[in-house]
Amino acid sequence: MEAGIVGLPNVGKSTLFNALTCSAAAQSANYPFCTIEPNEGVVSVPDDRLDRITRHIPPQKIIPATLKLVDIAGIVKGASEGEGLGNKFLSHIREVDAILQVVRCFEDDDITHVAGGVNPLADIETIETELLLSDMQTLENSMPRAVKAARSGDKDAKMRLAVMEKCQQWVNTEKPLRVCEFSPEELKVVRGLGLMTAKPVLFVANVAEDDLLGEGELVQAVREYAESSGASVVPICASFESELAELDEADRIEMLTSSGLTEPGLARLARAAYRTLGLQSYFTAGEKEVRAWTIPIGATAPQAAGVIHTDFERGFIRCEVYSLDDLETHKSEKEIRAAGKMRVEGKTYIMQDGDICHFLFNV
């Protein structure tokens, strides 16, 4: 699972990406298309539950969950018709699982805005329109083949055509597919169509250093739009985070404290992106390591075991599970067992965020 960072040119995408990945690359130049090919990076997802677990189960190492990010070059109006780098950018967006759209919510005369003025809602509309137009084109191009396949009477082909027709009717109303209601069966089809407005979206409001919490009018406008369009918002000051990422731990803490913050904004962004992708974590804990494992929300215990190794899923027998609250109450796994709090779950168990597990398997 990966998220793509998108936005108009010069909104702070690459600055944000470099800060997120602690990249040593120089800050991007002040002109459009400075990112020609998508850059990829892997970032840790901050989770204080790891520290809480290690207070009672000290390990040799701690391994957090990670998130793959792709920095995609700036989109401009007309991209769906080939403007800028056009369909090349759109194809990169099509390949990711979620969209992190950076919108500029600060004024700075030294940084040119491609549209001539700072208007985050207009920026959002530009990108949403290009993605909608691209989806319209994708559906139109695919429809004749889908109609022909459905005429054969094949059940799956008929289902696919019905879903495509539903999607086409929806995008023609100029609304993103992420706010359209689909049944679980329909949703499986939608995911296979490569439609961009069906992807979950997180708006990243790039704010000024005097508005680190995103309380300004521009961010409020983005929040209101997000609520109406099935998306979320995280305010981030990319320049502040970039500077913060270059400091050592002591100076970083001092800078955060002086700014009235308890953690970098990037930590909030990583967690929000994780949720936007529909992911959650479970933990394994022992003397060797305490580790967060990434699974989709709704995954079963065998599917979760398969993340560690495919043999674990294939030979799954049962899962021993306890909670962090149990660990903090009873202090050790031995005492958790003695108190009867160690649960035994089978193949149908739906994993809960924060479960601490041992898997038993036989292959």
KAKA-V188851 format. One record per pair of residues at least 12 apart in sequence whose ideal C-beta (glycine too) atoms are under 10 Angstrom apart, sorted by sequence separation. I is the first residue (numbers start at 1). J is the second residue. If there is no record, write none. Layout:
{{I/J} {I/J}}
This chain:
{{5/17} {14/26} {15/27} {50/62} {73/85} {106/118} {114/126} {145/157} {146/158} {149/161} {150/162} {170/182} {178/190} {206/218} {207/219} {223/235} {243/255} {244/256} {252/264} {280/292} {281/293} {282/294} {293/305} {295/307} {301/313} {302/314} {304/316} {305/317} {329/341} {330/342} {343/355} {345/357} {14/27} {15/28} {50/63} {72/85} {76/89} {105/118} {148/161} {167/180} {177/190} {205/218} {206/219} {220/233} {222/235} {280/293} {281/294} {282/295} {294/307} {300/313} {302/315} {303/316} {320/333} {323/336} {326/339} {14/28} {25/39} {50/64} {75/89} {79/93} {104/118} {105/119} {106/120} {146/160} {147/161} {150/164} {166/180} {205/219} {219/233} {280/294} {281/295} {293/307} {302/316} {305/319} {322/336} {327/341} {342/356} {343/357} {5/20} {13/28} {14/29} {47/62} {49/64} {50/65} {73/88} {74/89} {75/90} {103/118} {104/119} {105/120} {146/161} {150/165} {166/181} {167/182} {205/220} {219/234} {240/255} {244/259} {279/294} {280/295} {293/308} {301/316} {302/317} {304/319} {322/337} {326/341} {12/28} {23/39} {72/88} {73/89} {103/119} {104/120} {145/161} {146/162} {166/182} {177/193} {182/198} {203/219} {205/221} {219/235} {240/256} {279/295} {280/296} {300/316} {302/318} {320/336} {325/341} {326/342} {342/358} {344/360} {47/64} {72/89} {75/92} {103/120} {146/163} {147/164} {178/195} {180/197} {205/222} {218/235} {244/261} {277/294} {278/295} {279/296} {280/297} {282/299} {291/308} {301/318} {302/319} {320/337} {322/339} {326/343} {10/28} {17/35} {21/39} {23/41} {46/64} {47/65} {72/90} {75/93} {102/120} {103/121} {105/123} {142/160} {143/161} {146/164} {147/165} {177/195} {178/196} {179/197} {180/198} {204/222} {205/223} {278/296} {279/297} {280/298} {301/319} {323/341} {9/28} {10/29} {21/40} {22/41} {44/63} {45/64} {46/65} {72/91} {73/92} {101/120} {103/122} {104/123} {142/161} {146/165} {163/182} {167/186} {176/195} {177/196} {178/197} {179/198} {203/222} {214/233} {216/235} {240/259} {245/264} {277/296} {278/297} {280/299} {282/301} {300/319} {322/341} {10/30} {14/34} {21/41} {44/64} {45/65} {72/92} {103/123} {163/183} {166/186} {176/196} {177/197} {178/198} {203/223} {214/234} {215/235} {244/264} {274/294} {277/297} {278/298} {279/299} {301/321} {321/341} {322/342} {323/343} {336/356} {9/30} {10/31} {13/34} {14/35} {17/38} {18/39} {20/41} {21/42} {22/43} {43/64} {44/65} {45/66} {71/92} {72/93} {102/123} {103/124} {143/164} {176/197} {177/198} {178/199} {205/226} {214/235} {240/261} {244/265} {245/266} {321/342} {322/343} {9/31} {10/32} {13/35} {17/39} {20/42} {21/43} {43/65} {44/66} {45/67} {70/92} {101/123} {142/164} {143/165} {163/185} {167/189} {175/197} {176/198} {177/199} {178/200} {203/225} {213/235} {214/236} {237/259} {244/266} {275/297} {282/304} {320/342} {321/343} {9/32} {17/40} {18/41} {20/43} {43/66} {44/67} {70/93} {72/95} {101/124} {163/186} {166/189} {167/190} {174/197} {176/199} {178/201} {203/226} {212/235} {214/237} {241/264} {282/305} {320/343} {321/344} {333/356} {8/32} {9/33} {10/34} {17/41} {19/43} {20/44} {42/66} {43/67} {72/96} {103/127} {140/164} {162/186} {163/187} {166/190} {171/195} {202/226} {211/235} {212/236} {213/237} {240/264} {241/265} {242/266} {280/304} {284/308} {319/343} {320/344} {321/345} {9/34} {14/39} {41/66} {42/67} {43/68} {70/95} {139/164} {143/168} {163/188} {164/189} {170/195} {176/201} {201/226} {212/237} {240/265} {241/266} {282/307} {319/344} {320/345} {333/358} {9/35} {17/43} {41/67} {42/68} {43/69} {70/96} {75/101} {101/127} {138/164} {139/165} {142/168} {159/185} {160/186} {163/189} {164/190} {167/193} {171/197} {203/229} {211/237} {240/266} {241/267} {318/344} {319/345} {41/68} {42/69} {69/96} {72/99} {101/128} {159/186} {162/189} {163/190} {170/197} {171/198} {210/237} {238/265} {318/345} {319/346} {40/68} {41/69} {68/96} {72/100} {74/102} {99/127} {139/167} {140/168} {161/189} {167/195} {170/198} {201/229} {203/231} {204/232} {205/233} {207/235} {209/237} {212/240} {236/264} {237/265} {238/266} {241/269} {318/346} {319/347} {321/349} {40/69} {41/70} {68/97} {71/100} {138/167} {139/168} {159/188} {160/189} {163/192} {164/193} {201/230} {202/231} {203/232} {204/233} {205/234} {206/235} {207/236} {208/237} {212/241} {236/265} {317/346} {318/347} {323/352} {325/354} {327/356} {5/35} {39/69} {40/70} {41/71} {70/100} {84/114} {101/131} {138/168} {139/169} {159/189} {160/190} {163/193} {167/197} {200/230} {201/231} {202/232} {203/233} {204/234} {205/235} {206/236} {207/237} {209/239} {235/265} {236/266} {316/346} {317/347} {319/349} {321/351} {324/354} {326/356} {38/69} {39/70} {40/71} {67/98} {69/100} {71/102} {136/167} {139/170} {164/195} {167/198} {200/231} {201/232} {202/233} {203/234} {204/235} {205/236} {206/237} {207/238} {208/239} {209/240} {234/265} {316/347} {318/349} {321/352} {323/354} {324/355} {6/38} {38/70} {39/71} {99/131} {135/167} {136/168} {139/171} {160/192} {197/229} {200/232} {201/233} {202/234} {203/235} {204/236} {205/237} {206/238} {207/239} {208/240} {234/266} {236/268} {319/351} {323/355} {324/356} {5/38} {38/71} {39/72} {135/168} {138/171} {139/172} {156/189} {160/193} {206/239} {207/240} {235/268} {236/269} {322/355} {323/356} {4/38} {5/39} {37/71} {38/72} {39/73} {93/127} {204/238} {209/243} {234/268} {235/269} {313/347} {321/355} {322/356} {37/72} {38/73} {135/170} {136/171} {206/241} {234/269} {321/356} {322/357} {4/40} {5/41} {35/71} {37/73} {135/171} {136/172} {234/270} {236/272} {319/355} {320/356} {321/357} {322/358} {35/72} {36/73} {77/114} {93/130} {94/131} {134/171} {234/271} {282/319} {285/322} {320/357} {321/358} {2/40} {35/73} {76/114} {77/115} {93/131} {132/170} {133/171} {136/174} {234/272} {319/357} {320/358} {321/359} {2/41} {34/73} {35/74} {75/114} {76/115} {132/171} {233/272} {234/273} {282/321} {285/324} {319/358} {320/359} {2/42} {3/43} {33/73} {34/74} {74/114} {90/130} {94/134} {131/171} {132/172} {232/272} {318/358} {319/359} {320/360} {32/73} {33/74} {89/130} {90/131} {93/134} {94/135} {132/173} {133/174} {135/176} {232/273} {283/324} {318/359} {319/360} {32/74} {132/174} {135/177} {234/276} {285/327} {305/347} {317/359} {318/360} {319/361} {28/71} {31/74} {32/75} {33/76} {90/133} {91/134} {132/175} {232/275} {316/359} {317/360} {318/361} {32/76} {86/130} {90/134} {94/138} {132/176} {232/276} {283/327} {301/345} {302/346} {303/347} {315/359} {316/360} {317/361} {77/122} {90/135} {129/174} {131/176} {132/177} {231/276} {300/345} {301/346} {302/347} {304/349} {315/360} {316/361} {317/362} {28/74} {84/130} {128/174} {131/177} {213/259} {300/346} {301/347} {302/348} {304/350} {305/351} {313/359} {315/361} {316/362} {20/67} {79/126} {83/130} {87/134} {90/137} {128/175} {146/193} {212/259} {213/260} {286/333} {300/347} {301/348} {302/349} {303/350} {304/351} {312/359} {314/361} {315/362} {316/363} {21/69} {23/71} {75/123} {77/125} {78/126} {79/127} {86/134} {90/138} {128/176} {212/260} {213/261} {285/333} {300/348} {301/349} {303/351} {312/360} {313/361} {314/362} {315/363} {20/69} {36/85} {77/126} {80/129} {81/130} {179/228} {212/261} {300/349} {301/350} {302/351} {308/357} {312/361} {314/363} {21/71} {35/85} {38/88} {76/126} {77/127} {79/129} {80/130} {87/137} {179/229} {180/230} {209/259} {299/349} {300/350} {301/351} {309/359} {311/361} {313/363} {20/71} {33/84} {37/88} {38/89} {75/126} {76/127} {78/129} {79/130} {80/131} {142/193} {178/229} {179/230} {214/265} {299/350} {300/351} {304/355} {308/359} {311/362} {312/363} {17/69} {32/84} {33/85} {36/88} {75/127} {77/129} {78/130} {79/131} {80/132} {81/133} {142/194} {178/230} {179/231} {213/265} {298/350} {299/351} {305/357} {309/361} {311/363} {16/69} {17/70} {18/71} {32/85} {38/91} {74/127} {77/130} {80/133} {81/134} {142/195} {176/229} {177/230} {178/231} {212/265} {297/350} {298/351} {304/357} {306/359} {308/361} {310/363} {17/71} {35/89} {38/92} {76/130} {79/133} {80/134} {139/193} {175/229} {176/230} {297/351} {301/355} {305/359} {309/363} {16/71} {17/72} {37/92} {38/93} {75/130} {78/133} {79/134} {80/135} {138/193} {175/230} {176/231} {296/351} {297/352} {304/359} {305/360} {306/361} {33/89} {75/131} {80/136} {81/137} {138/194} {139/195} {295/351} {297/353} {301/357} {305/361} {14/71} {38/95} {80/137} {138/195} {302/359} {13/71} {38/96} {80/138} {135/193} {138/196} {207/265} {293/351} {295/353} {301/359} {13/72} {14/73} {135/194} {136/195} {302/361} {13/73} {14/74} {134/194} {135/195} {295/355} {13/74} {134/195} {135/196} {136/197} {204/265} {134/196} {135/197} {292/354} {293/355} {11/74} {132/195} {134/197} {135/198} {3/67} {4/68} {5/69} {6/70} {7/71} {9/73} {10/74} {131/195} {132/196} {133/197} {293/357} {2/67} {3/68} {4/69} {5/70} {6/71} {7/72} {9/74} {131/196} {132/197} {204/269} {1/67} {2/68} {3/69} {4/70} {5/71} {6/72} {7/73} {8/74} {9/75} {130/196} {131/197} {290/356} {1/68} {2/69} {3/70} {4/71} {5/72} {6/73} {7/74} {8/75} {9/76} {131/198} {202/269} {2/70} {4/72} {6/74} {7/75} {8/76} {128/196} {131/199} {204/272} {6/75} {8/77} {127/196} {128/197} {203/272} {204/273} {282/351} {131/201} {202/272} {281/351} {282/352} {202/273} {280/351} {282/353} {283/354} {284/355} {285/356} {202/274} {280/352} {281/353} {282/354} {283/355} {284/356} {285/357} {286/358} {128/201} {200/273} {202/275} {280/353} {281/354} {282/355} {283/356} {284/357} {285/358} {127/201} {202/276} {279/353} {280/354} {281/355} {282/356} {283/357} {284/358} {9/84} {200/275} {201/276} {202/277} {280/355} {282/357} {284/359} {8/84} {200/276} {124/201} {199/276} {200/277} {199/277} {200/278} {275/353} {99/178} {124/203} {20/100} {30/110} {32/112} {98/178} {123/203} {30/111} {31/112} {30/112} {32/114} {6/89} {17/100} {31/114} {120/203} {6/90} {16/100} {4/89} {17/102} {120/205} {6/92} {16/102} {120/206} {6/93} {13/100} {15/102} {4/92} {13/101} {14/102} {4/93} {13/102} {4/94} {6/96} {11/101} {12/102} {4/95} {5/96} {11/102} {12/103} {13/104} {4/96} {7/99} {11/103} {12/104} {2/95} {3/96} {4/97} {6/99} {7/100} {8/101} {11/104} {12/105} {2/96} {3/97} {4/98} {5/99} {6/100} {7/101} {8/102} {10/104} {11/105} {12/106} {97/191} {1/96} {2/97} {3/98} {4/99} {5/100} {6/101} {7/102} {8/103} {11/106} {1/97} {2/98} {3/99} {4/100} {5/101} {6/102} {7/103} {8/104} {1/98} {3/100} {4/101} {5/102} {7/104} {99/196} {121/218} {124/221} {128/225} {10/108} {99/197} {105/203} {120/218} {124/222} {12/111} {95/194} {105/204} {106/205} {119/218} {120/219} {123/222} {11/111} {94/194} {96/196} {99/199} {100/200} {101/201} {102/202} {103/203} {105/205} {106/206} {108/208} {118/218} {121/221} {125/225} {10/111} {93/194} {94/195} {98/199} {99/200} {100/201} {101/202} {102/203} {103/204} {104/205} {105/206} {106/207} {107/208} {120/221} {121/222} {124/225} {128/229} {10/112} {11/113} {94/196} {97/199} {98/200} {99/201} {100/202} {101/203} {102/204} {103/205} {104/206} {105/207} {106/208} {119/221} {120/222} {124/226} {9/112} {10/113} {11/114} {91/194} {93/196} {96/199} {97/200} {98/201} {99/202} {100/203} {101/204} {102/205} {103/206} {104/207} {105/208} {106/209} {121/224} {9/113} {10/114} {98/202} {99/203} {100/204} {101/205} {102/206} {103/207} {104/208} {106/210} {121/225} {8/113} {9/114} {10/115} {94/199} {106/211} {120/225} {124/229} {8/114} {9/115} {90/196} {93/199} {105/211} {8/115} {11/118} {124/231} {11/120} {105/214} {106/216} {105/216} {107/218} {8/120} {11/123} {105/217} {106/218} {105/218} {106/219} {8/122} {104/218} {105/219} {8/123} {103/218} {105/220} {7/123} {8/124} {103/219} {105/221} {7/124} {105/222} {8/126} {103/221} {7/126} {8/127} {103/222} {7/127} {6/127} {101/222} {103/225} {6/130} {6/131} {101/226} {105/233} {111/239} {101/231} {103/233} {105/235} {105/236} {106/237} {108/239} {99/231} {101/233} {105/237} {106/238} {106/239} {100/234} {102/236} {104/238} {102/238} {100/269} {100/272} {100/273} {98/273} {98/274} {100/276} {98/275} {99/276} {100/277} {98/276} {97/276} {98/277} {97/277} {98/278} {96/277} {97/278} {98/279} {97/279} {16/204} {6/196} {16/206} {13/204} {15/206} {4/196} {12/204} {11/204} {13/206} {12/206} {4/199} {6/201} {11/206} {12/207} {3/199} {7/203} {3/200} {5/202} {7/204} {3/201} {6/204} {3/202} {5/204} {7/206} {69/269} {69/270} {67/269} {67/270} {66/270} {67/271} {69/273} {65/270} {64/270} {65/271} {67/273} {67/274} {66/274} {65/274} {68/277} {67/277} {27/238} {27/239} {67/279} {65/279} {27/242} {48/263} {65/280} {20/236} {65/281} {19/236} {46/263} {64/281} {65/282} {19/237} {20/238} {46/264} {65/283} {19/238} {23/242} {48/267} {16/236} {18/238} {19/239} {22/242} {46/266} {47/267} {63/283} {16/237} {17/238} {19/240} {20/241} {46/267} {63/284} {15/237} {16/238} {19/241} {20/242} {23/245} {24/246} {44/266} {45/267} {46/268} {15/238} {16/239} {18/241} {19/242} {22/245} {43/266} {44/267} {46/269} {47/270} {62/285} {12/236} {14/238} {15/239} {18/242} {19/243} {21/245} {22/246} {43/267} {46/270} {47/271} {12/237} {13/238} {16/241} {17/242} {19/244} {20/245} {45/270} {46/271} {59/284} {12/238} {15/241} {16/242} {19/245} {43/269} {44/270} {45/271} {57/283} {59/285} {60/286} {63/289} {64/290} {65/291} {66/292} {11/238} {12/239} {15/242} {18/245} {19/246} {43/270} {47/274} {58/285} {59/286} {60/287} {61/288} {62/289} {63/290} {64/291} {65/292} {67/294} {14/242} {18/246} {45/273} {46/274} {57/285} {59/287} {60/288} {61/289} {62/290} {63/291} {64/292} {65/293} {66/294} {12/241} {45/274} {56/285} {57/286} {58/287} {59/288} {60/289} {61/290} {62/291} {63/292} {65/294} {12/242} {43/273} {45/275} {53/283} {57/287} {59/289} {60/290} {61/291} {62/292} {63/293} {64/294} {65/295} {43/274} {50/281} {53/284} {54/285} {59/290} {49/281} {53/285} {57/289} {58/290} {59/291} {50/283} {57/290} {45/279} {47/281} {49/283} {56/290} {50/285} {54/289} {45/281} {47/283} {54/290} {53/290} {52/290} {53/291} {51/290} {53/292} {50/290} {49/290} {50/291} {50/292} {49/292} {20/264} {22/266} {19/264} {21/266} {47/292} {19/265} {20/266} {19/266} {45/292} {44/292} {16/265} {20/269} {45/294} {16/266} {19/269} {20/270} {16/269} {20/273} {3/270} {5/273} {56/324} {3/273} {57/327} {2/273} {3/274} {53/324} {56/327} {52/324} {55/327} {56/328} {1/274} {3/276} {52/325} {55/328} {3/277} {53/327} {56/330} {57/331} {2/277} {49/324} {52/327} {53/328} {56/331} {57/332} {1/277} {52/328} {55/331} {56/332} {57/333} {1/278} {56/333} {1/279} {49/327} {56/335} {56/336} {1/294} {1/296} {57/356} {53/354} {53/356} {49/353} {49/354} {47/354} {49/356}}
